[in-house]
């Protein structure tokens, strides 16, 4: 199965799960935490403290994304 098809099925199955079960919050929190671990998602401020880099330097030179309204460095390479 190619990557695009796998991703499409994963999204569909996640949607079905959420629509089927009433109490899915715990599962979604675990899912998000696991995905964040794979991304190595770190808030930019924390990343700056851990690496000794400046905030503007991280914004310009590191991969980051806005996730749930907050900026996270996704430096998992």
NORHU-V185938 format. One record per backbone hydrogen bond with DSSP energy under -1.0 kcal/mol. NH is the residue of the N-H (numbers start at 0). CO is the residue of the C=O. If there is no record, write none. Layout:
BEGIN
nh=NH co=CO
nh=NH co=CO
END
This chain:
BEGIN
nh=5 co=1
nh=6 co=2
nh=7 co=3
nh=8 co=4
nh=9 co=5
nh=10 co=6
nh=11 co=7
nh=12 co=8
nh=13 co=9
nh=14 co=10
nh=15 co=11
nh=16 co=12
nh=17 co=13
nh=18 co=14
nh=19 co=15
nh=20 co=16
nh=23 co=21
nh=27 co=23
nh=28 co=24
nh=29 co=25
nh=30 co=26
nh=31 co=27
nh=32 co=28
nh=33 co=29
nh=34 co=30
nh=35 co=31
nh=36 co=32
nh=37 co=33
nh=38 co=34
nh=39 co=35
nh=40 co=35
nh=41 co=72
nh=43 co=70
nh=46 co=42
nh=47 co=43
nh=48 co=44
nh=49 co=45
nh=50 co=46
nh=51 co=47
nh=57 co=53
nh=58 co=54
nh=59 co=55
nh=60 co=56
nh=61 co=57
nh=64 co=71
nh=66 co=69
nh=69 co=66
nh=71 co=64
nh=72 co=41
nh=73 co=62
nh=75 co=73
END
